[in-house]
Amino acid sequence: MEDKRVKSLVKWVQVLAIIAVGLMILVPNRVQAEETVPVLADAAIVVDAETGQILYGQNDEAVLGIASMSKMMSEYLLFEAIEEGIVSWDDEYEVTDYSHRISQDLRLSNVPLRRDGSYTMKELYEAMAIYSANAATIGIAETIAGTEKEFVQMMNDKAKELGIEDAHFVNSTGLNNSFLLGMHPEGTGEDEENTMSARSVAILTKALLDDYPEILDTAKIPELMFREGTPDQIRMVNWNTMLPGMDHEYEGMDGLKTGTTDFAGHSFAGTAKRDGVRLIAVVMKAVDAKGEGSYQARFDATRALLDYGFEFQEAEIMKAGQQFMGQESLPVSKGEKDQVAIAVKEPVRLLAPSTQQEVYRTELELTAGTPLEAAVEEGQLVGKVRVLDSEGNEVEYLKGEKPAAVVATTETVERANWFAISMKGAVDFIKGLF
């Protein structure tokens, strides 16, 4: 009897195991990622750079220190100022006492600036983008805005303009204000630092890549000599050692910005491109297996995120012209027809794990009131496509954006003449009486 009970118990355990395996296969991409991506960091995120689709997020809305990743905002404002003709690459910056004193601080990443010297925007930009030079960044801020205080206001304003609500900039560099020798921007605390969430850092990174992709021409340079051939020359080695040929090289890596302070830990906003797909990965306060922060830890975490992201493949969830089952048409009032056919106008595509493309489903989200009043034109927009995973959660995008997939009418319904409208109204009235 005991043998039968044991065999029965074993059989049920096997059945439950099979069911569990089946459920694991159907786990949506974001949940599965949390179980399979070993990201040892306070926060992390990896997104499709083209669409902003979030492939994995870990504590990505927590507001944390961003250190020198702040310089991406300074870079954005520099490119914008050049685009608008406010400054040019050849404009020269006259060194101030503030930037000179910061440039002499050997604790910080810097290129030496002479108190009586002048430097072009191009020189300062290269020092900022490749070597994370702090005094060079201050020089750029003072050139564009007059003072770093005014530049910081521009940084915070631009963040809101880009849809970033949680950013708090107190200086142009990402340093702790305590390193600014008492010259930190007026109105900011003497021990404050710039903060933002990993998701917002990804939004900033995407905006920089979208609007000024030429940033990568400089960000991907492994090393460059500052003021080569002069007594002030200094070899600038890129802090992003995931670039090709460097210590932690990663295939396709070409940017973008590291950051390290005691408060922010070892952080990185990296981007890589393979087979036509560009990803953005952000890690904040990365640690190793012992819980200790290091340059190696932030690049290990980034590698894990990118490896996971590059396992995704583009999947076409709906074809152009495809209809929603059971929602093939919408009612029309005052028209020659009572219904108008609708369908997806453009293909609906996203990145999906190669083994899990079938877990996604779509829903129609109407944006037009119904019934539609005639005349209805062919191609009239009536809704959007919602993409859901197997648990019914909508696929997430940065800033809540959805794919540019719209639903439209596929035919024209002319407005009925006044007699037909009157007759139909009379018929509907009579029907209502009964």
C-alpha positions as CSV (number, residue, x, y, z in Angstrom):
1,M,0.0,0.0,0.0
2,E,2.8,2.4,0.9
3,D,4.5,1.6,-2.4
4,K,1.4,2.6,-4.3
5,R,1.2,5.9,-2.3
6,V,4.8,6.6,-3.0
7,K,4.4,5.9,-6.7
8,S,1.3,8.1,-6.8
9,L,3.1,10.9,-5.1
10,V,6.1,10.7,-7.5
11,K,3.7,10.7,-10.4
12,W,2.0,13.9,-9.1
13,V,5.4,15.6,-8.5
14,Q,6.4,14.8,-12.1
15,V,3.1,16.3,-13.4
16,L,3.6,19.4,-11.3
17,A,7.2,19.7,-12.6
18,I,6.0,19.5,-16.2
19,I,3.4,22.2,-15.6
20,A,6.0,24.4,-13.9
21,V,8.4,24.0,-16.8
22,G,5.5,24.9,-19.2
23,L,4.7,28.0,-17.2
24,M,8.4,29.1,-17.2
25,I,8.4,28.9,-21.0
26,L,5.4,31.3,-21.2
27,V,6.8,33.8,-18.7
28,P,6.8,37.3,-20.4
29,N,10.2,38.8,-21.4
30,R,10.5,41.3,-18.6
31,V,9.7,38.8,-15.8
32,Q,11.9,36.1,-17.4
33,A,14.8,38.6,-17.6
34,E,14.6,39.2,-13.9
35,E,15.3,35.5,-13.3
36,T,18.0,35.1,-15.9
37,V,20.0,38.4,-16.1
38,P,22.6,38.5,-13.3
39,V,22.7,42.3,-12.9
40,L,24.5,43.1,-9.6
41,A,23.5,46.8,-9.4
42,D,21.2,49.1,-7.5
43,A,19.4,49.8,-10.8
44,A,19.6,48.6,-14.4
45,I,17.8,48.9,-17.7
46,V,18.3,47.8,-21.3
47,V,16.2,49.2,-24.1
48,D,15.9,49.2,-27.9
49,A,17.5,52.5,-29.0
50,E,15.2,52.9,-32.0
51,T,11.8,52.5,-30.3
52,G,12.5,52.9,-26.6
53,Q,11.1,49.4,-25.9
54,I,12.2,48.3,-22.5
55,L,13.6,44.8,-22.7
56,Y,14.5,44.5,-19.0
57,G,14.3,46.8,-16.0
58,Q,15.5,46.4,-12.4
59,N,14.6,49.1,-9.9
60,D,14.8,51.4,-12.9
61,E,12.6,54.2,-11.6
62,A,14.5,54.7,-8.3
63,V,16.2,58.1,-8.2
64,L,20.0,57.6,-7.6
65,G,23.2,59.4,-8.1
66,I,24.4,59.6,-11.8
67,A,27.9,61.0,-11.4
68,S,29.6,61.8,-14.7
69,M,26.7,60.4,-16.7
70,S,25.5,63.9,-16.1
71,K,27.9,65.0,-18.9
72,M,25.5,63.6,-21.5
73,M,23.2,66.5,-20.7
74,S,26.1,68.9,-21.0
75,E,26.9,67.3,-24.3
76,Y,23.3,67.6,-25.5
77,L,23.3,71.3,-24.6
78,L,26.6,71.9,-26.4
79,F,25.4,70.2,-29.6
80,E,22.2,72.2,-29.4
81,A,24.0,75.5,-28.9
82,I,26.2,74.8,-31.9
83,E,23.2,73.8,-34.0
84,E,21.5,77.1,-33.0
85,G,24.6,79.2,-33.7
86,I,25.1,80.3,-30.1
87,V,28.7,78.9,-30.1
88,S,30.9,77.2,-32.7
89,W,33.6,74.5,-32.4
90,D,36.3,77.1,-33.0
91,D,35.1,79.5,-30.3
92,E,37.7,79.9,-27.6
93,Y,37.1,79.8,-23.9
94,E,39.1,82.1,-21.6
95,V,40.0,80.1,-18.5
96,T,38.4,81.4,-15.2
97,D,39.8,81.1,-11.7
98,Y,37.0,78.5,-11.1
99,S,37.9,76.1,-14.0
100,H,41.6,76.6,-13.5
101,R,41.5,75.6,-9.8
102,I,39.3,72.5,-10.6
103,S,41.7,71.5,-13.4
104,Q,44.6,71.3,-11.0
105,D,42.8,68.9,-8.7
106,L,44.7,65.6,-9.1
107,R,41.8,63.6,-7.4
108,L,39.6,64.3,-10.4
109,S,39.6,63.4,-14.1
110,N,40.9,66.5,-15.8
111,V,43.1,68.0,-18.5
112,P,45.3,70.8,-17.2
113,L,44.0,74.3,-18.1
114,R,46.4,77.3,-17.9
115,R,45.0,80.3,-16.0
116,D,46.0,82.6,-18.8
117,G,45.1,80.0,-21.5
118,S,42.3,79.7,-24.0
119,Y,40.9,76.5,-25.5
120,T,38.5,75.8,-28.3
121,M,35.1,74.2,-27.8
122,K,36.3,71.3,-29.8
123,E,39.2,70.7,-27.5
124,L,37.1,71.0,-24.4
125,Y,34.4,68.7,-25.8
126,E,36.8,66.0,-26.7
127,A,38.3,66.1,-23.2
128,M,34.8,65.9,-21.7
129,A,33.5,63.1,-24.0
130,I,36.6,60.9,-23.9
131,Y,38.3,61.7,-20.6
132,S,35.3,62.9,-18.6
133,A,37.4,66.1,-17.9
134,N,35.6,68.1,-15.3
135,A,37.1,71.5,-15.7
136,A,36.7,71.3,-19.4
137,T,33.0,70.7,-18.8
138,I,32.8,73.7,-16.6
139,G,34.4,75.7,-19.4
140,I,31.8,74.6,-21.8
141,A,29.0,75.5,-19.4
142,E,30.4,79.0,-18.8
143,T,30.8,79.6,-22.5
144,I,27.2,78.6,-23.3
145,A,25.4,80.2,-20.4
146,G,27.8,82.7,-18.8
147,T,27.9,80.9,-15.5
148,E,27.6,77.3,-14.4
149,K,24.5,78.4,-12.3
150,E,22.7,79.4,-15.4
151,F,23.8,76.3,-17.3
152,V,22.5,74.1,-14.5
153,Q,19.1,75.8,-14.9
154,M,19.3,74.9,-18.6
155,M,20.1,71.3,-17.8
156,N,17.0,71.0,-15.5
157,D,14.8,72.8,-18.1
158,K,16.0,70.5,-20.9
159,A,15.4,67.4,-18.8
160,K,11.7,68.4,-18.4
161,E,11.5,69.2,-22.1
162,L,12.8,65.7,-22.9
163,G,10.1,64.2,-20.7
164,I,12.4,63.5,-17.7
165,E,10.6,64.4,-14.5
166,D,12.9,63.0,-11.8
167,A,16.2,64.8,-12.8
168,H,17.9,67.1,-10.3
169,F,21.1,68.7,-11.6
170,V,23.2,70.8,-9.3
171,N,26.3,71.2,-11.4
172,S,27.5,70.5,-15.0
173,T,29.9,67.7,-14.2
174,G,28.3,65.2,-11.9
175,L,30.9,65.7,-9.2
176,N,29.8,66.0,-5.6
177,N,29.6,69.8,-4.9
178,S,32.1,69.3,-2.1
179,F,34.8,68.8,-4.8
180,L,34.1,72.2,-6.3
181,L,36.2,74.1,-3.7
182,G,33.3,76.2,-2.4
183,M,32.6,77.5,-5.9
184,H,29.6,75.3,-6.5
185,P,26.6,76.9,-8.3
186,E,24.7,79.4,-6.2
187,G,21.5,77.9,-4.7
188,T,22.8,74.4,-4.5
189,G,24.0,72.5,-1.4
190,E,27.7,72.2,-0.7
191,D,27.4,68.4,-0.5
192,E,24.8,67.8,-3.3
193,E,25.0,65.6,-6.4
194,N,23.1,65.2,-9.6
195,T,20.4,62.5,-9.4
196,M,18.1,60.7,-11.8
197,S,16.6,57.2,-12.4
198,A,18.1,54.6,-14.7
199,R,15.0,54.9,-16.9
200,S,15.6,58.6,-17.2
201,V,19.3,58.2,-18.0
202,A,18.1,55.9,-20.8
203,I,15.7,58.6,-22.0
204,L,18.6,61.1,-22.0
205,T,20.9,58.7,-23.8
206,K,18.3,57.9,-26.5
207,A,17.6,61.6,-27.0
208,L,21.3,62.3,-27.4
209,L,21.6,59.4,-29.9
210,D,18.5,60.4,-31.8
211,D,19.2,64.1,-32.1
212,Y,23.0,64.2,-32.3
213,P,24.2,60.7,-33.4
214,E,27.6,62.3,-34.2
215,I,28.4,62.1,-30.5
216,L,29.5,58.5,-31.2
217,D,32.3,59.7,-33.5
218,T,34.0,61.0,-30.4
219,A,32.7,58.7,-27.8
220,K,34.1,55.6,-29.6
221,I,37.7,57.0,-29.6
222,P,39.8,54.7,-27.3
223,E,42.4,57.4,-26.6
224,L,43.5,60.8,-27.8
225,M,46.3,63.2,-27.0
226,F,45.1,66.6,-25.6
227,R,47.1,69.5,-27.0
228,E,49.6,67.2,-28.7
229,G,53.0,68.7,-29.3
230,T,52.7,71.3,-26.5
231,P,54.1,71.3,-23.0
232,D,50.5,70.7,-21.8
233,Q,49.9,67.5,-23.8
234,I,48.2,64.7,-21.9
235,R,47.1,61.3,-23.0
236,M,43.4,60.9,-22.6
237,V,42.4,57.2,-22.3
238,N,38.6,56.6,-22.6
239,W,37.0,55.5,-19.4
240,N,34.7,53.3,-21.4
241,T,37.0,50.2,-21.6
242,M,34.3,48.2,-23.3
243,L,35.4,49.8,-26.6
244,P,37.1,47.6,-29.2
245,G,40.7,46.9,-28.4
246,M,40.4,47.9,-24.7
247,D,40.4,45.8,-21.5
248,H,36.7,44.9,-21.4
249,E,36.0,45.1,-25.1
250,Y,32.5,44.2,-26.3
251,E,31.5,43.6,-29.9
252,G,29.5,46.6,-31.3
253,M,30.2,48.9,-28.3
254,D,30.7,52.6,-29.4
255,G,29.7,54.8,-26.4
256,L,28.7,56.4,-24.3
257,K,29.4,57.7,-20.7
258,T,30.7,56.3,-17.5
259,G,30.3,57.8,-14.0
260,T,31.8,57.2,-10.6
261,T,31.5,58.9,-7.2
262,D,31.2,57.6,-3.7
263,F,27.5,58.4,-3.7
264,A,26.7,57.2,-7.2
265,G,29.0,54.2,-7.2
266,H,30.3,52.7,-10.5
267,S,27.7,53.5,-13.1
268,F,27.6,53.4,-16.9
269,A,25.3,54.3,-19.8
270,G,26.5,52.2,-22.7
271,T,25.4,51.6,-26.2
272,A,26.2,48.9,-28.8
273,K,25.0,48.0,-32.2
274,R,24.9,44.5,-33.8
275,D,23.1,43.4,-37.0
276,G,21.3,46.6,-37.3
277,V,19.9,46.7,-33.8
278,R,21.2,49.3,-31.3
279,L,20.7,48.8,-27.6
280,I,21.1,51.2,-24.7
281,A,22.1,49.7,-21.3
282,V,22.3,51.6,-18.0
283,V,23.7,50.3,-14.8
284,M,23.8,52.3,-11.5
285,K,26.0,51.5,-8.5
286,A,27.2,48.1,-9.9
287,V,28.9,45.7,-7.6
288,D,30.7,42.4,-7.8
289,A,29.8,39.1,-6.2
290,K,31.4,40.3,-2.9
291,G,29.2,43.4,-3.0
292,E,32.1,45.7,-3.8
293,G,31.9,48.4,-6.5
294,S,34.5,48.5,-9.3
295,Y,35.1,49.4,-12.9
296,Q,35.0,45.7,-13.7
297,A,31.6,45.3,-12.0
298,R,29.9,48.0,-14.0
299,F,31.2,46.5,-17.3
300,D,30.2,43.0,-16.2
301,A,26.7,44.2,-15.5
302,T,26.5,46.0,-18.8
303,R,27.7,42.9,-20.6
304,A,25.0,40.8,-19.0
305,L,22.3,43.4,-20.1
306,L,23.6,43.7,-23.6
307,D,24.0,39.9,-24.0
308,Y,20.4,39.4,-22.9
309,G,19.1,42.2,-25.2
310,F,20.9,40.9,-28.3
311,E,19.1,37.6,-27.9
312,F,15.9,39.5,-28.9
313,Q,14.9,39.5,-32.5
314,E,12.6,41.7,-34.4
315,A,9.1,40.1,-34.6
316,E,6.1,41.2,-36.7
317,I,3.1,40.9,-34.4
318,M,0.6,42.2,-36.9
319,K,0.9,42.7,-40.7
320,A,-0.2,45.9,-42.5
321,G,-3.9,45.5,-43.3
322,Q,-4.5,42.9,-40.7
323,Q,-7.8,43.1,-38.8
324,F,-8.8,42.4,-35.2
325,M,-10.9,39.3,-34.9
326,G,-14.4,40.3,-33.8
327,Q,-13.6,44.0,-34.3
328,E,-13.3,44.1,-38.1
329,S,-15.5,47.2,-38.4
330,L,-17.0,50.2,-36.5
331,P,-20.5,51.5,-36.6
332,V,-21.3,54.6,-38.7
333,S,-24.1,57.1,-38.3
334,K,-25.7,59.1,-41.1
335,G,-23.9,57.1,-43.7
336,E,-24.8,55.1,-46.8
337,K,-23.5,52.1,-44.8
338,D,-23.9,51.3,-41.1
339,Q,-20.4,49.9,-40.7
340,V,-16.9,50.7,-41.9
341,A,-14.0,48.2,-42.1
342,I,-10.9,49.0,-40.1
343,A,-7.4,47.4,-40.1
344,V,-3.8,48.1,-38.9
345,K,-2.3,50.7,-41.2
346,E,1.4,49.7,-40.7
347,P,3.1,46.5,-39.5
348,V,3.4,46.2,-35.7
349,R,6.9,45.2,-34.9
350,L,8.9,44.8,-31.7
351,L,11.9,43.0,-30.3
352,A,11.1,39.7,-28.7
353,P,13.0,36.7,-27.3
354,S,13.6,34.4,-30.3
355,T,11.9,31.5,-28.4
356,Q,9.0,33.6,-27.0
357,Q,7.5,35.6,-29.9
358,E,4.2,33.7,-29.6
359,V,3.5,35.0,-26.1
360,Y,2.6,38.5,-27.4
361,R,-1.0,39.4,-28.3
362,T,-2.6,42.6,-29.5
363,E,-5.6,44.6,-28.6
364,L,-7.4,47.5,-30.3
365,E,-7.4,50.8,-28.3
366,L,-9.9,53.1,-29.9
367,T,-9.0,56.8,-30.1
368,A,-12.1,57.9,-32.0
369,G,-15.7,58.1,-30.6
370,T,-18.2,55.7,-32.0
371,P,-20.3,55.6,-34.0
372,L,-18.3,57.5,-36.5
373,E,-20.3,60.2,-38.2
374,A,-20.3,60.1,-42.0
375,A,-18.7,61.0,-44.3
376,V,-15.9,58.7,-43.3
377,E,-12.7,58.8,-45.4
378,E,-10.5,55.9,-46.2
379,G,-7.4,56.0,-44.0
380,Q,-9.1,57.9,-41.2
381,L,-7.3,57.1,-37.9
382,V,-9.5,55.4,-35.3
383,G,-7.2,53.7,-32.9
384,K,-3.9,52.3,-31.8
385,V,-2.5,48.9,-31.2
386,R,-1.7,47.7,-27.7
387,V,0.8,44.8,-27.4
388,L,0.4,42.6,-24.3
389,D,2.5,39.8,-22.9
390,S,1.1,36.4,-21.8
391,E,0.1,37.9,-18.4
392,G,-1.8,40.8,-20.0
393,N,0.8,43.4,-19.2
394,E,1.4,46.0,-21.8
395,V,4.9,46.0,-23.3
396,E,6.7,49.0,-21.8
397,Y,8.4,51.8,-23.6
398,L,10.5,54.8,-22.3
399,K,8.2,57.7,-21.4
400,G,5.2,55.4,-21.9
401,E,5.5,55.7,-25.6
402,K,3.8,53.1,-27.8
403,P,4.8,51.8,-31.2
404,A,3.7,54.0,-34.0
405,A,1.1,51.4,-35.1
406,V,-2.3,52.9,-35.8
407,V,-5.6,51.5,-36.9
408,A,-7.5,53.2,-39.7
409,T,-10.6,52.8,-41.9
410,T,-10.0,50.8,-45.1
411,E,-12.9,52.2,-47.1
412,T,-14.9,55.4,-47.6
413,V,-18.5,55.7,-46.4
414,E,-20.3,58.6,-47.9
415,R,-22.9,60.6,-46.0
416,A,-26.4,59.5,-46.8
417,N,-28.9,62.1,-48.3
418,W,-31.3,63.9,-46.1
419,F,-34.2,61.7,-47.1
420,A,-32.4,58.5,-46.2
421,I,-31.2,59.9,-42.9
422,S,-34.8,61.1,-42.1
423,M,-36.3,57.7,-43.0
424,K,-33.7,55.8,-40.9
425,G,-34.4,58.1,-38.0
426,A,-38.1,57.4,-38.2
427,V,-37.5,53.7,-38.4
428,D,-35.2,53.8,-35.4
429,F,-37.9,55.8,-33.5
430,I,-40.6,53.2,-34.3
431,K,-38.3,50.4,-33.3
432,G,-37.7,52.1,-30.0
433,L,-41.4,52.2,-29.2
434,F,-41.5,48.4,-29.2
